[in-house]
Amino acid sequence: MEIERGRRSRRRNRVLIASVAGAAVLGGVLVLLPWDGGDASPPAPGPAALARGAVTTGVPAALPDLAVLIGERERHLRAQPLDGPSWAVLGAAYVEQGRRTADVAMWAKAEKALHTSLKVGAERNPQALEGLAALAVARRDFPAAKKWGESAVKAAPKRWTAHAVLIDACTGLGDDKGVGRALEKLMELRPDAPATGARAAAVYRDRGWREDAQARISDAAAAAEAPAERAAYLEQAGRLAFERGEREEALRFFQESLRTDPDQRAAQAGQARTLAALGRTTDALSAYQAALAKRPDAEYALELGELYESLGLGQAARVQYDLLRERVRDAEAAGADERLLLGRFEADHGDPARAVRLLREEWGRQPGIAVADALGWALHRTGEHEEALEFATIATDGDKGGGVRSALYVFHRGVIERELERYGPARRHLREALMINPYFSPLRAPEARRALDELGEPSVEDPPV
């Protein structure tokens, strides 16, 4: 696959300029009926048409539009229960609404609607199969996501959205070759779509090609027409900027994302993360609380709990950790696989031995890079440092799949190496973590600095490692 490089000279703030200059251009999302109104412009698509155009082409949809679409399809299907395509649209809308709001009750509704579509619709039903793949991704069931995604590709090989969902499935399984094949096909079928650029940016980020990732997400955000789609790509650009330690740039992306779509709660959580890194703690706490009020995501609760803990507010942190446990229970009851998040939480704030059990199961089922890092850290927390280093190396060594430039992953490896008295590599990796992003965690970044201070400079009498 020919990889696009050489975009490094572009100004990163062009996304913000383009997103403002582009205004809220909504036309072209969905082509309905031919217009026969003479010289007058055709009417703009309504909310349901906009949402349907989004969910059937694999791009983010606005929450108010989604609500209108869901109500419309539910009414239609009560009168026409054998309309298989409408069941597929409804199922995809449920998946998107659940993803945007962290409402796990949507998963069961989506599953029922999508299976109904398969039952009453045509035998080859790629839209329903894609919907089931997207649902499996939302539940972190990557083997099922790959199975449904491959079935969708088999049913309609030229349908680009099926290849897009396969990228998520293969990423979760740690299948880098599968990711490459799916991305190559996606770029062949739909090379100029903003959604393709966003997918490519995520893949490039995982491979450590940070400037290429930034260039692709910049192009995607500038080209996106619908506000919800543009806001999602601006949020992705903000995450990439924060991972590089560029706090002010990240904050601008997150703020512009929220201005474009006030329901973009991931951007609000990103804003909170960045404000904490800037030392604006009160603003950060308010932003986290606002994000959680509208999207009670367990990941946000963990981040807020760790911020409270870094401030010495243990009781407030425990409230967030209790919320995390509650959200995990709800998600698991709805069919989600939450072992990765729960294992990360238990390793640092609960029972590390339980974390190891959970994460070994997860590694056996879907061995992604994030799982390798979490399992390595959990093993370190239980004193199994040698095995811990094996997994930490997988997570951080590009030759073994871990090409992503993650400050947290490199920090974990450095701490494990220090415990094994491998002081040279430990010093190098702790420094690298702080070079990648000096503000990567309110709890762990200060710990990395303390560990480096304790290690001191290498002895002039010792040979370099």
C-alpha positions in Angstrom: 0.0 0.0 0.0 1.3 3.4 -1.0 1.3 5.5 2.2 0.9 9.2 2.0 3.8 11.0 3.6 5.3 14.4 2.9 2.5 16.6 4.3 4.6 17.8 7.2 4.9 21.4 6.1 1.2 22.1 6.4 0.0 24.5 9.0 -1.9 22.6 11.7 -4.3 25.4 12.4 -5.8 25.2 8.9 -8.5 22.9 10.3 -9.8 25.6 12.6 -9.8 28.2 9.8 -11.5 25.8 7.4 -14.1 24.7 10.0 -15.1 28.3 10.6 -15.0 29.4 7.0 -16.9 26.3 5.9 -19.8 27.3 8.2 -22.6 24.8 8.5 -22.9 23.4 5.0 -25.4 20.6 5.2 -26.4 20.1 1.6 -25.3 16.9 -0.2 -25.6 14.6 2.7 -28.4 12.7 1.2 -29.9 12.8 -2.3 -33.6 12.3 -2.1 -36.0 12.9 -5.1 -35.3 14.9 -8.2 -36.1 18.6 -7.7 -38.6 20.2 -10.2 -38.9 23.7 -8.8 -37.4 25.7 -11.7 -34.7 28.1 -10.7 -35.5 27.9 -7.0 -33.1 25.9 -4.8 -34.4 22.5 -3.6 -35.4 22.3 0.0 -32.8 21.4 2.5 -32.9 17.8 3.7 -34.8 17.4 7.0 -33.3 16.1 10.3 -34.3 12.5 9.6 -32.9 12.6 6.1 -29.6 14.1 7.4 -29.3 11.4 10.1 -30.2 8.6 7.7 -27.5 9.9 5.3 -25.0 9.8 8.1 -25.7 6.4 9.7 -25.9 4.7 6.3 -22.5 6.0 5.3 -20.6 5.4 8.5 -20.2 9.0 9.6 -21.2 10.7 12.9 -24.8 12.0 13.1 -26.2 14.9 15.1 -28.1 13.7 18.2 -31.3 15.8 17.6 -31.4 14.4 14.0 -30.9 10.9 15.2 -33.8 11.2 17.6 -36.1 12.4 14.8 -34.9 9.5 12.5 -35.5 6.9 15.3 -39.0 8.2 16.0 -39.8 8.2 12.3 -38.5 4.7 11.6 -40.2 3.3 14.7 -43.6 4.7 13.5 -43.0 3.5 10.0 -42.1 0.0 11.1 -45.2 -0.4 13.3 -47.2 0.0 10.1 -44.7 -1.9 7.8 -43.0 -4.5 10.0 -41.6 -6.4 7.0 -39.5 -3.5 5.7 -36.1 -5.0 6.1 -34.0 -2.0 4.9 -35.8 0.2 7.4 -35.0 -2.2 10.2 -31.3 -1.9 9.2 -31.5 1.9 9.3 -33.2 1.8 12.7 -30.6 -0.6 14.1 -27.7 1.6 12.8 -29.3 4.6 14.3 -29.6 2.9 17.7 -25.9 2.0 17.5 -25.0 5.6 16.8 -27.2 7.0 19.5 -25.7 4.5 22.0 -22.2 5.4 21.0 -22.8 9.1 21.2 -24.6 9.0 24.6 -23.0 6.0 26.3 -26.6 4.6 26.7 -26.0 0.9 26.7 -29.7 0.2 26.6 -29.4 1.0 22.9 -27.4 -2.2 22.3 -30.2 -4.6 22.8 -32.6 -2.5 20.7 -30.0 -2.3 17.9 -29.3 -6.0 18.0 -33.0 -6.8 17.8 -33.6 -4.4 14.9 -30.6 -5.6 12.9 -31.4 -9.3 13.3 -35.0 -8.5 12.3 -33.7 -6.8 9.2 -31.8 -10.0 8.3 -34.8 -12.1 9.0 -37.4 -10.2 6.9 -35.0 -8.6 4.3 -33.1 -10.0 1.4 -30.7 -12.8 2.0 -27.7 -10.6 1.1 -28.2 -7.6 3.4 -24.8 -5.8 3.8 -26.3 -2.8 5.6 -27.6 -5.0 8.5 -24.4 -6.9 8.5 -22.4 -3.7 8.8 -24.7 -2.6 11.6 -24.0 -5.8 13.5 -20.3 -5.2 13.0 -20.5 -1.6 14.3 -22.5 -2.9 17.3 -19.9 -5.4 18.1 -17.2 -2.7 17.9 -19.2 -0.6 20.3 -19.4 -3.6 22.7 -15.7 -4.2 22.3 -16.4 -7.7 20.8 -13.8 -7.6 18.1 -14.0 -11.2 17.0 -17.7 -10.8 16.3 -17.0 -7.4 14.6 -14.6 -9.1 12.3 -17.0 -11.9 11.5 -19.9 -9.6 10.7 -17.6 -7.2 8.8 -16.2 -10.0 6.6 -19.8 -11.1 5.9 -20.7 -7.6 4.8 -17.7 -7.4 2.5 -18.6 -10.8 1.0 -22.2 -9.6 0.4 -21.1 -6.3 -1.2 -17.3 -6.1 -1.9 -17.6 -2.6 -3.4 -19.4 -1.2 -0.4 -16.7 0.9 1.3 -18.3 1.2 4.7 -17.8 -2.5 5.3 -14.1 -2.1 4.9 -14.2 0.9 7.3 -15.7 -1.2 10.1 -13.2 -4.0 9.5 -10.4 -1.5 10.4 -11.8 -1.1 13.9 -12.3 -4.9 14.3 -8.7 -5.7 13.2 -7.3 -3.0 15.4 -9.0 -4.4 18.4 -7.6 -7.9 17.6 -4.0 -6.6 17.1 -4.2 -7.7 13.5 -2.0 -5.1 11.9 -1.9 -6.8 8.5 -5.7 -7.0 8.5 -5.8 -3.3 9.3 -3.5 -2.5 6.4 -5.6 -4.6 3.9 -8.9 -3.0 5.0 -7.4 0.5 4.9 -5.9 -0.1 1.4 -9.3 -1.2 0.1 -11.1 1.7 1.7 -8.7 4.2 0.1 -9.1 2.5 -3.2 -12.9 2.6 -3.1 -13.4 6.0 -1.4 -10.1 7.9 -1.6 -11.4 11.5 -1.2 -14.1 11.0 1.5 -13.5 12.8 4.8 -14.4 9.5 6.7 -11.6 7.7 4.9 -9.1 10.4 6.0 -10.3 10.0 9.6 -9.8 6.3 9.4 -6.4 6.7 7.9 -5.4 9.2 10.6 -6.3 6.7 13.3 -4.3 3.9 11.6 -1.3 6.2 11.1 -1.5 7.3 14.8 -1.3 3.6 15.9 1.7 3.1 13.7 3.5 6.1 15.2 3.2 8.3 12.1 2.1 11.3 14.0 2.5 14.0 11.4 0.9 12.0 8.7 -2.0 11.3 11.1 -2.3 15.1 11.8 -2.3 15.9 8.1 -5.1 13.4 7.3 -7.4 14.4 10.1 -6.8 18.1 9.2 -8.0 17.3 5.6 -10.9 15.3 6.9 -12.1 18.1 9.3 -11.7 20.8 6.6 -13.7 18.7 4.0 -16.5 17.5 6.3 -19.8 19.2 5.5 -22.2 18.2 8.3 -21.4 19.8 11.7 -21.6 16.6 13.7 -19.0 15.0 11.3 -16.7 18.0 11.4 -16.9 18.2 15.2 -15.9 14.5 15.5 -12.8 15.0 13.4 -11.9 18.2 15.3 -12.1 16.1 18.5 -9.8 13.5 16.9 -7.4 16.2 16.0 -7.5 17.5 19.6 -6.6 14.0 20.9 -3.7 13.8 18.5 -2.4 17.2 19.6 -2.8 16.3 23.3 -0.8 13.1 22.8 2.0 15.2 21.5 1.9 17.4 24.6 0.6 20.4 22.6 -1.9 21.7 25.2 -2.9 25.0 23.7 -3.4 23.5 20.2 -5.4 20.6 21.7 -7.6 23.0 23.6 -8.4 25.0 20.5 -9.4 21.9 18.6 -11.6 20.7 21.5 -13.3 24.1 21.9 -13.9 24.4 18.1 -15.4 20.9 18.1 -17.8 21.9 20.9 -18.8 25.1 19.1 -19.5 23.1 16.0 -21.6 20.5 17.8 -22.4 21.2 21.5 -23.3 17.5 21.9 -19.8 16.4 21.2 -19.1 15.2 24.8 -15.8 13.5 23.8 -14.5 17.0 23.0 -15.7 18.2 26.3 -13.8 15.5 28.1 -10.8 16.3 26.0 -11.1 19.9 27.0 -11.2 18.9 30.6 -8.1 16.7 30.2 -6.3 19.6 28.5 -7.4 22.2 31.1 -6.0 20.0 33.9 -2.7 19.8 32.0 -2.7 23.6 31.8 -3.2 23.9 35.5 -6.7 25.2 35.2 -8.0 22.7 37.7 -11.4 24.3 38.5 -12.3 24.6 34.9 -11.1 21.0 34.3 -13.4 19.7 37.0 -16.4 21.6 35.7 -15.8 20.3 32.1 -15.5 16.7 33.3 -18.7 17.0 35.3 -20.5 18.5 32.4 -19.3 15.7 30.1 -20.4 13.1 32.5 -23.8 14.6 33.1 -24.7 14.2 29.4 -22.5 11.1 28.6 -21.8 9.0 31.8 -18.9 7.2 30.2 -16.8 5.0 32.5 -13.6 6.2 30.9 -14.4 9.8 31.8 -15.2 8.7 35.4 -11.7 7.1 35.6 -10.0 10.3 34.3 -11.9 12.5 36.7 -11.3 10.2 39.6 -7.5 10.2 38.9 -7.6 14.0 38.7 -9.3 14.2 42.1 -6.7 11.7 43.5 -3.8 13.8 42.2 -5.3 16.7 44.2 -5.5 14.7 47.4 -9.3 14.5 47.2 -9.6 10.7 47.9 -13.3 10.7 48.8 -14.3 12.6 45.6 -12.1 10.1 43.6 -13.9 7.1 45.2 -17.3 8.5 44.1 -16.0 8.5 40.5 -14.6 5.0 40.9 -18.0 3.8 42.2 -19.6 5.4 39.1 -17.1 3.5 36.9 -18.0 0.2 38.5 -21.7 0.9 38.0 -21.2 1.8 34.4 -19.1 -1.3 33.8 -21.8 -3.5 35.3 -24.4 -1.9 33.1 -22.3 -2.3 30.0 -21.5 -5.9 30.7 -25.2 -6.7 31.3 -25.8 -5.2 27.9 -23.3 -7.5 26.3 -20.2 -5.3 26.3 -16.7 -6.6 27.0 -15.3 -4.2 29.7 -12.3 -6.3 30.8 -9.7 -3.9 29.5 -11.1 -0.8 31.3 -11.9 -2.8 34.4 -8.4 -4.4 34.4 -6.7 -1.0 34.0 -8.8 0.3 36.9 -8.1 -2.6 39.2 -4.4 -2.5 38.5 -4.0 1.0 39.8 -7.0 1.5 42.2 -8.3 -1.9 43.2 -7.1 -5.5 43.1 -4.1 -6.0 40.8 -4.5 -9.8 41.0 -8.0 -9.5 39.6 -6.7 -7.2 37.0 -4.2 -9.9 35.8 -7.0 -12.5 35.6 -9.2 -10.2 33.6 -6.5 -9.0 31.3 -5.1 -12.5 30.6 -8.7 -13.5 29.5 -8.8 -10.4 27.3 -5.4 -11.1 25.8 -6.4 -14.6 25.0 -9.5 -13.4 23.2 -8.5 -10.1 21.5 -4.8 -9.3 21.9 -4.7 -5.7 20.9 -1.8 -3.3 21.8 -3.8 -1.6 24.6 -4.4 -5.0 26.2 -0.6 -5.8 26.1 0.2 -2.5 27.9 -2.5 -3.0 30.5 -1.6 -6.6 31.2 2.1 -5.8 31.5 1.3 -3.1 34.0 -1.0 -5.3 36.0 1.7 -8.0 36.1 4.1 -5.4 37.4 1.7 -4.4 40.1 1.5 -8.0 41.3 5.3 -8.4 41.3 5.7 -10.5 38.1 8.2 -8.0 36.6 9.9 -10.3 34.1 6.7 -11.3 32.4 5.4 -7.7 32.7 8.4 -6.5 30.7 7.5 -9.0 27.9 4.1 -7.4 27.5 5.3 -3.8 28.0 7.8 -4.5 25.1 5.0 -5.7 22.8 3.1 -2.5 23.6 6.1 -0.2 22.8 8.3 -1.9 20.3 7.4 -1.1 16.7 8.9 -4.4 15.5 6.5 -6.3 17.7 3.4 -4.3 16.7 3.5 -1.5 19.3 4.3 1.4 17.0 2.0 3.9 18.7 3.8 6.8 20.5 2.1 6.6 23.8 3.6 8.4 26.8 1.7 6.1 29.2 2.9 2.9 27.6 6.5 4.0 27.6 6.2 5.2 31.2 4.9 1.7 32.2 7.9 0.1 30.5 10.4 2.4 32.2 8.9 1.7 35.6 9.1 -2.0 35.0 12.7 -1.8 33.9 13.6 0.2 36.9 12.1 -2.5 39.1 14.3 -5.0 37.3 17.3 -2.8 37.9 17.8 -2.2 34.2 18.6 1.4 35.0 19.8 2.5 31.6 16.7 1.5 29.6 14.5 2.7 32.5 16.1 6.1 32.4 15.7 6.3 28.6 12.1 5.3 28.6 11.0 7.5 31.4 12.6 10.4 29.6 11.0 9.4 26.4 7.6 9.3 28.1 8.0 12.9 29.2 9.3 14.0 25.8 6.3 12.5 24.1 3.9 14.3 26.4 5.0 15.9 29.7 1.3 16.1 30.8 0.1 12.6 29.9 -1.5 11.9 33.3 -2.1 14.0 36.5 -1.0 11.0 38.5 1.7 9.3 36.4 3.5 12.2 34.9 4.7 13.5 38.3 5.6 9.9 39.2 7.8 9.7 36.0 9.6 12.9 37.1 10.2 11.5 40.6 11.5 8.2 39.2 13.9 10.1 36.9 15.2 12.2 39.8 15.8 9.1 41.9 17.7 7.4 39.1 19.9 10.4 38.6 22.4 10.7 35.8 24.3 7.6 34.6 27.6 6.9 36.2 30.7 7.9 34.2 32.3 4.7 35.3 29.7 2.5 33.9 29.6 1.6 30.2 26.4 2.7 28.4 23.6 0.3 28.0 
